[in-house]
Amino acid sequence: MLIAFVSAAALFFYFLYFPKAKEVRTLTAEYKNIKSGLDELYAFIGGEENLKDNIVKMREDFARLEEAFPYEKEASNIIKYVNNEAKRFNVNVRSLNPKDLYFFKDDTGNNLIIEGYLCKCMPLSLTIEARYQALGEFLERLESAESPVISVENVNAVKNENIKPLIKARVEIIGYLLGR
């Protein structure tokens, strides 16, 4: 009888207990791994308690980022924006010449990547005529606008007696895009 009891106990432990104990250890390790991943996600999003609000805020931030850095296929929108702002400030754009795109480099010389896309620069060369104050307001608007991101690189203004009281200027700007 003792041999039957010991044999039954050995079979119980060998076929039921040990496999279930191993399964529990595996599931516990998997649970800890998932829990760690969720904790990292909540830390990134801003906490579990305001999950919905934080996701909405992140979507809004991403939409602002997409406006600030349009995709390469939407490069014409930057040109349209510059022309619209010029009209708004009574700046007469005589010519607007886009140049070849190039990759934006960070401080270490690597290509800058934003949300998985390479940041590209689109240089534009403008020849404009405007009053001095209108030119300043126009350029300030281009530099301060959050979307699209544009930087004024160079301004060469000259007084021309033939177009008084306007001045003629050559302006070099860069629009920033996201591309592959």
CYANA upper distance limits for C-alpha pairs under 8 A (distance plus 0.5 A):
  1 MET  CA      5 PHE  CA      6.73
  2 LEU  CA      6 VAL  CA      6.60
  3 ILE  CA      7 SER  CA      6.41
  4 ALA  CA      8 ALA  CA      6.48
  5 PHE  CA      9 ALA  CA      6.59
  6 VAL  CA     10 ALA  CA      6.53
  7 SER  CA     11 LEU  CA      6.63
  8 ALA  CA     12 PHE  CA      6.52
  9 ALA  CA     13 PHE  CA      6.64
 10 ALA  CA     14 TYR  CA      6.41
 11 LEU  CA     15 PHE  CA      6.30
 11 LEU  CA     16 LEU  CA      8.27
 12 PHE  CA     16 LEU  CA      5.88
 12 PHE  CA     17 TYR  CA      6.94
 13 PHE  CA     17 TYR  CA      5.05
 13 PHE  CA     18 PHE  CA      6.26
 14 TYR  CA     18 PHE  CA      6.26
 14 TYR  CA     19 PRO  CA      7.98
 15 PHE  CA     19 PRO  CA      7.05
 16 LEU  CA     20 LYS  CA      6.66
 17 TYR  CA     21 ALA  CA      6.45
 18 PHE  CA     22 LYS  CA      6.59
 19 PRO  CA     23 GLU  CA      6.67
 20 LYS  CA     24 VAL  CA      6.59
 21 ALA  CA     25 ARG  CA      6.80
 22 LYS  CA     26 THR  CA      6.74
 23 GLU  CA     27 LEU  CA      6.57
 24 VAL  CA     28 THR  CA      6.46
 25 ARG  CA     29 ALA  CA      6.70
 26 THR  CA     30 GLU  CA      6.71
 27 LEU  CA     31 TYR  CA      6.47
 28 THR  CA     32 LYS  CA      6.70
 29 ALA  CA     33 ASN  CA      6.73
 30 GLU  CA     34 ILE  CA      6.69
 31 TYR  CA     35 LYS  CA      6.44
 32 LYS  CA     36 SER  CA      6.52
 33 ASN  CA     37 GLY  CA      6.79
 34 ILE  CA     38 LEU  CA      6.67
 35 LYS  CA     39 ASP  CA      6.61
 36 SER  CA     40 GLU  CA      6.76
 37 GLY  CA     41 LEU  CA      6.71
 38 LEU  CA     42 TYR  CA      6.56
 39 ASP  CA     43 ALA  CA      6.55
 40 GLU  CA     44 PHE  CA      6.66
 41 LEU  CA     45 ILE  CA      6.59
 42 TYR  CA     46 GLY  CA      6.23
 42 TYR  CA     47 GLY  CA      5.21
 42 TYR  CA     48 GLU  CA      6.10
 42 TYR  CA     51 LEU  CA      8.24
 43 ALA  CA     47 GLY  CA      6.14
 45 ILE  CA     51 LEU  CA      7.56
 45 ILE  CA     54 ASN  CA      6.56
 45 ILE  CA     55 ILE  CA      7.33
 45 ILE  CA     58 MET  CA      8.38
 46 GLY  CA     50 ASN  CA      7.82
 46 GLY  CA     51 LEU  CA      7.76
 46 GLY  CA     54 ASN  CA      6.90
 47 GLY  CA     51 LEU  CA      6.79
 50 ASN  CA     54 ASN  CA      6.47
 51 LEU  CA     55 ILE  CA      6.64
 52 LYS  CA     56 VAL  CA      6.76
 53 ASP  CA     57 LYS  CA      6.68
 54 ASN  CA     58 MET  CA      6.62
 55 ILE  CA     59 ARG  CA      6.69
 56 VAL  CA     60 GLU  CA      6.77
 57 LYS  CA     61 ASP  CA      6.66
 58 MET  CA     62 PHE  CA      6.60
 59 ARG  CA     63 ALA  CA      6.66
 60 GLU  CA     64 ARG  CA      6.78
 61 ASP  CA     65 LEU  CA      6.70
 62 PHE  CA     66 GLU  CA      6.70
 63 ALA  CA     67 GLU  CA      6.82
 64 ARG  CA     68 ALA  CA      6.60
 64 ARG  CA    147 SER  CA      8.14
 65 LEU  CA     69 PHE  CA      6.49
 66 GLU  CA     70 PRO  CA      5.98
 66 GLU  CA     71 TYR  CA      8.03
 67 GLU  CA    147 SER  CA      5.81
 67 GLU  CA    148 PRO  CA      6.51
 68 ALA  CA    146 GLU  CA      6.32
 68 ALA  CA    147 SER  CA      4.29
 68 ALA  CA    148 PRO  CA      4.63
 68 ALA  CA    149 VAL  CA      5.74
 69 PHE  CA    147 SER  CA      7.58
 69 PHE  CA    148 PRO  CA      6.38
 69 PHE  CA    149 VAL  CA      6.88
 69 PHE  CA    176 TYR  CA      6.41
 69 PHE  CA    177 LEU  CA      5.42
 69 PHE  CA    178 LEU  CA      6.46
 70 PRO  CA     74 GLU  CA      6.58
 70 PRO  CA     75 ALA  CA      7.58
 70 PRO  CA    148 PRO  CA      7.42
 70 PRO  CA    176 TYR  CA      8.07
 70 PRO  CA    177 LEU  CA      5.67
 70 PRO  CA    178 LEU  CA      6.57
 71 TYR  CA     75 ALA  CA      7.46
 71 TYR  CA    177 LEU  CA      5.93
 71 TYR  CA    178 LEU  CA      5.10
 71 TYR  CA    179 GLY  CA      6.33
 72 GLU  CA    120 LYS  CA      8.44
 72 GLU  CA    177 LEU  CA      6.01
 72 GLU  CA    178 LEU  CA      6.09
 72 GLU  CA    179 GLY  CA      5.59
 74 GLU  CA     78 ILE  CA      8.20
 75 ALA  CA     79 ILE  CA      7.60
 75 ALA  CA    177 LEU  CA      7.67
 76 SER  CA     80 LYS  CA      6.67
 77 ASN  CA     81 TYR  CA      6.48
 78 ILE  CA     82 VAL  CA      6.71
 78 ILE  CA    148 PRO  CA      7.23
 78 ILE  CA    175 GLY  CA      7.29
 79 ILE  CA     83 ASN  CA      6.76
 80 LYS  CA     84 ASN  CA      6.60
 81 TYR  CA     85 GLU  CA      6.65
 82 VAL  CA     86 ALA  CA      6.62
 82 VAL  CA    142 LEU  CA      8.03
 83 ASN  CA     87 LYS  CA      6.81
 83 ASN  CA     93 VAL  CA      7.86
 84 ASN  CA     88 ARG  CA      6.71
 85 GLU  CA     89 PHE  CA      6.83
 85 GLU  CA    138 PHE  CA      7.30
 85 GLU  CA    141 ARG  CA      8.38
 85 GLU  CA    142 LEU  CA      8.38
 86 ALA  CA     90 ASN  CA      6.55
 86 ALA  CA     91 VAL  CA      5.22
 86 ALA  CA     92 ASN  CA      7.22
 86 ALA  CA     93 VAL  CA      7.53
 86 ALA  CA    138 PHE  CA      6.93
 87 LYS  CA     91 VAL  CA      6.31
 87 LYS  CA     92 ASN  CA      7.60
 89 PHE  CA    134 ALA  CA      6.19
 89 PHE  CA    135 LEU  CA      8.17
 89 PHE  CA    137 GLU  CA      7.66
 89 PHE  CA    138 PHE  CA      6.46
 90 ASN  CA    130 ALA  CA      7.40
 90 ASN  CA    134 ALA  CA      7.20
 91 VAL  CA    128 ILE  CA      7.26
 91 VAL  CA    129 GLU  CA      6.65
 91 VAL  CA    130 ALA  CA      5.38
 91 VAL  CA    131 ARG  CA      8.15
 91 VAL  CA    134 ALA  CA      7.13
 91 VAL  CA    135 LEU  CA      7.11
 91 VAL  CA    138 PHE  CA      8.02
 92 ASN  CA    128 ILE  CA      5.99
 92 ASN  CA    129 GLU  CA      5.63
 92 ASN  CA    130 ALA  CA      6.62
 93 VAL  CA    126 LEU  CA      7.37
 93 VAL  CA    127 THR  CA      6.57
 93 VAL  CA    128 ILE  CA      4.95
 93 VAL  CA    129 GLU  CA      7.10
 94 ARG  CA    126 LEU  CA      7.98
 94 ARG  CA    127 THR  CA      5.90
 94 ARG  CA    128 ILE  CA      5.82
 94 ARG  CA    129 GLU  CA      7.73
 95 SER  CA    125 SER  CA      8.42
 95 SER  CA    126 LEU  CA      6.10
 95 SER  CA    127 THR  CA      5.64
 95 SER  CA    128 ILE  CA      7.59
 96 LEU  CA    124 LEU  CA      7.20
 96 LEU  CA    125 SER  CA      6.19
 96 LEU  CA    126 LEU  CA      5.01
 96 LEU  CA    127 THR  CA      7.10
 97 ASN  CA    124 LEU  CA      6.09
 97 ASN  CA    125 SER  CA      5.60
 97 ASN  CA    126 LEU  CA      6.95
 98 PRO  CA    122 MET  CA      7.51
 98 PRO  CA    123 PRO  CA      6.44
 98 PRO  CA    124 LEU  CA      4.90
 98 PRO  CA    125 SER  CA      6.85
 99 LYS  CA    122 MET  CA      7.15
 99 LYS  CA    123 PRO  CA      5.87
 99 LYS  CA    124 LEU  CA      6.52
 99 LYS  CA    125 SER  CA      8.20
100 ASP  CA    122 MET  CA      7.22
100 ASP  CA    123 PRO  CA      7.61
101 LEU  CA    120 LYS  CA      6.92
101 LEU  CA    121 CYS  CA      6.03
101 LEU  CA    122 MET  CA      5.35
101 LEU  CA    123 PRO  CA      7.48
102 TYR  CA    120 LYS  CA      6.05
102 TYR  CA    121 CYS  CA      5.88
102 TYR  CA    122 MET  CA      7.47
103 PHE  CA    111 ASN  CA      6.77
103 PHE  CA    112 LEU  CA      8.22
103 PHE  CA    118 LEU  CA      7.70
103 PHE  CA    119 CYS  CA      6.63
103 PHE  CA    120 LYS  CA      4.91
103 PHE  CA    121 CYS  CA      6.56
104 PHE  CA    111 ASN  CA      6.32
104 PHE  CA    112 LEU  CA      6.40
104 PHE  CA    118 LEU  CA      8.44
104 PHE  CA    119 CYS  CA      6.11
104 PHE  CA    120 LYS  CA      5.77
104 PHE  CA    121 CYS  CA      6.51
105 LYS  CA    109 GLY  CA      5.68
105 LYS  CA    110 ASN  CA      5.73
105 LYS  CA    111 ASN  CA      5.06
105 LYS  CA    112 LEU  CA      6.03
106 ASP  CA    110 ASN  CA      6.06
106 ASP  CA    111 ASN  CA      6.74
106 ASP  CA    112 LEU  CA      6.08
111 ASN  CA    118 LEU  CA      7.25
111 ASN  CA    119 CYS  CA      7.80
112 LEU  CA    118 LEU  CA      6.42
112 LEU  CA    119 CYS  CA      6.07
113 ILE  CA    117 TYR  CA      5.82
113 ILE  CA    118 LEU  CA      5.02
113 ILE  CA    119 CYS  CA      6.32
114 ILE  CA    118 LEU  CA      6.85
114 ILE  CA    119 CYS  CA      7.11
114 ILE  CA    178 LEU  CA      8.08
117 TYR  CA    178 LEU  CA      6.08
117 TYR  CA    179 GLY  CA      6.05
117 TYR  CA    180 ARG  CA      6.35
118 LEU  CA    178 LEU  CA      6.05
118 LEU  CA    179 GLY  CA      5.76
118 LEU  CA    180 ARG  CA      6.22
119 CYS  CA    176 TYR  CA      7.27
119 CYS  CA    177 LEU  CA      6.22
119 CYS  CA    178 LEU  CA      5.22
119 CYS  CA    179 GLY  CA      6.89
120 LYS  CA    176 TYR  CA      6.24
120 LYS  CA    177 LEU  CA      5.56
120 LYS  CA    178 LEU  CA      6.37
120 LYS  CA    179 GLY  CA      7.10
121 CYS  CA    174 ILE  CA      6.64
121 CYS  CA    175 GLY  CA      6.31
121 CYS  CA    176 TYR  CA      5.27
121 CYS  CA    177 LEU  CA      6.73
122 MET  CA    174 ILE  CA      5.91
122 MET  CA    175 GLY  CA      5.52
122 MET  CA    176 TYR  CA      6.65
122 MET  CA    177 LEU  CA      7.77
123 PRO  CA    172 GLU  CA      7.61
123 PRO  CA    173 ILE  CA      6.31
123 PRO  CA    174 ILE  CA      4.84
123 PRO  CA    175 GLY  CA      6.87
124 LEU  CA    172 GLU  CA      6.38
124 LEU  CA    173 ILE  CA      5.80
124 LEU  CA    174 ILE  CA      6.50
124 LEU  CA    175 GLY  CA      8.10
125 SER  CA    170 ARG  CA      7.66
125 SER  CA    171 VAL  CA      6.37
125 SER  CA    172 GLU  CA      5.21
125 SER  CA    173 ILE  CA      7.01
126 LEU  CA    170 ARG  CA      6.19
126 LEU  CA    171 VAL  CA      5.57
126 LEU  CA    172 GLU  CA      6.87
126 LEU  CA    173 ILE  CA      8.49
127 THR  CA    168 LYS  CA      7.84
127 THR  CA    169 ALA  CA      6.31
127 THR  CA    170 ARG  CA      5.14
127 THR  CA    171 VAL  CA      6.92
128 ILE  CA    168 LYS  CA      6.27
128 ILE  CA    169 ALA  CA      5.81
128 ILE  CA    170 ARG  CA      6.94
128 ILE  CA    171 VAL  CA      8.19
129 GLU  CA    166 LEU  CA      6.66
129 GLU  CA    167 ILE  CA      6.07
129 GLU  CA    168 LYS  CA      5.02
129 GLU  CA    169 ALA  CA      6.79
130 ALA  CA    134 ALA  CA      6.73
130 ALA  CA    135 LEU  CA      6.32
130 ALA  CA    166 LEU  CA      5.50
130 ALA  CA    167 ILE  CA      6.12
130 ALA  CA    168 LYS  CA      7.28
131 ARG  CA    135 LEU  CA      6.65
131 ARG  CA    165 PRO  CA      7.05
131 ARG  CA    166 LEU  CA      5.10
131 ARG  CA    167 ILE  CA      6.52
132 TYR  CA    136 GLY  CA      6.86
132 TYR  CA    166 LEU  CA      7.49
132 TYR  CA    167 ILE  CA      7.02
133 GLN  CA    137 GLU  CA      6.72
134 ALA  CA    138 PHE  CA      6.49
135 LEU  CA    139 LEU  CA      6.66
136 GLY  CA    140 GLU  CA      6.53
137 GLU  CA    141 ARG  CA      6.59
138 PHE  CA    142 LEU  CA      6.88
139 LEU  CA    143 GLU  CA      6.79
139 LEU  CA    152 VAL  CA      7.59
140 GLU  CA    144 SER  CA      6.55
141 ARG  CA    145 ALA  CA      6.38
142 LEU  CA    150 ILE  CA      6.57
142 LEU  CA    151 SER  CA      7.59
142 LEU  CA    152 VAL  CA      7.96
143 GLU  CA    149 VAL  CA      8.08
143 GLU  CA    150 ILE  CA      6.31
143 GLU  CA    151 SER  CA      5.85
143 GLU  CA    152 VAL  CA      6.86
145 ALA  CA    149 VAL  CA      7.12
145 ALA  CA    150 ILE  CA      8.03
148 PRO  CA    175 GLY  CA      7.75
148 PRO  CA    176 TYR  CA      7.88
149 VAL  CA    175 GLY  CA      6.58
149 VAL  CA    176 TYR  CA      6.34
150 ILE  CA    173 ILE  CA      7.31
150 ILE  CA    174 ILE  CA      6.04
150 ILE  CA    175 GLY  CA      4.99
150 ILE  CA    176 TYR  CA      6.88
151 SER  CA    173 ILE  CA      6.11
151 SER  CA    174 ILE  CA      5.82
151 SER  CA    175 GLY  CA      7.20
152 VAL  CA    171 VAL  CA      7.99
152 VAL  CA    172 GLU  CA      6.73
152 VAL  CA    173 ILE  CA      4.89
152 VAL  CA    174 ILE  CA      7.04
153 GLU  CA    171 VAL  CA      8.15
153 GLU  CA    172 GLU  CA      5.90
153 GLU  CA    173 ILE  CA      5.76
153 GLU  CA    174 ILE  CA      7.54
154 ASN  CA    171 VAL  CA      6.19
154 ASN  CA    172 GLU  CA      5.49
154 ASN  CA    173 ILE  CA      7.55
155 VAL  CA    169 ALA  CA      7.24
155 VAL  CA    170 ARG  CA      6.34
155 VAL  CA    171 VAL  CA      5.05
155 VAL  CA    172 GLU  CA      6.97
156 ASN  CA    169 ALA  CA      5.90
156 ASN  CA    170 ARG  CA      5.63
156 ASN  CA    171 VAL  CA      6.92
157 ALA  CA    167 ILE  CA      7.15
157 ALA  CA    168 LYS  CA      6.22
157 ALA  CA    169 ALA  CA      4.52
157 ALA  CA    170 ARG  CA      6.87
158 VAL  CA    167 ILE  CA      6.45
158 VAL  CA    168 LYS  CA      5.99
158 VAL  CA    169 ALA  CA      6.63
159 LYS  CA    164 LYS  CA      8.41
159 LYS  CA    166 LEU  CA      8.00
159 LYS  CA    167 ILE  CA      5.44
159 LYS  CA    168 LYS  CA      6.88
160 ASN  CA    164 LYS  CA      7.06
160 ASN  CA    166 LEU  CA      8.02
160 ASN  CA    167 ILE  CA      6.59
160 ASN  CA    168 LYS  CA      7.19
163 ILE  CA    167 ILE  CA      7.55
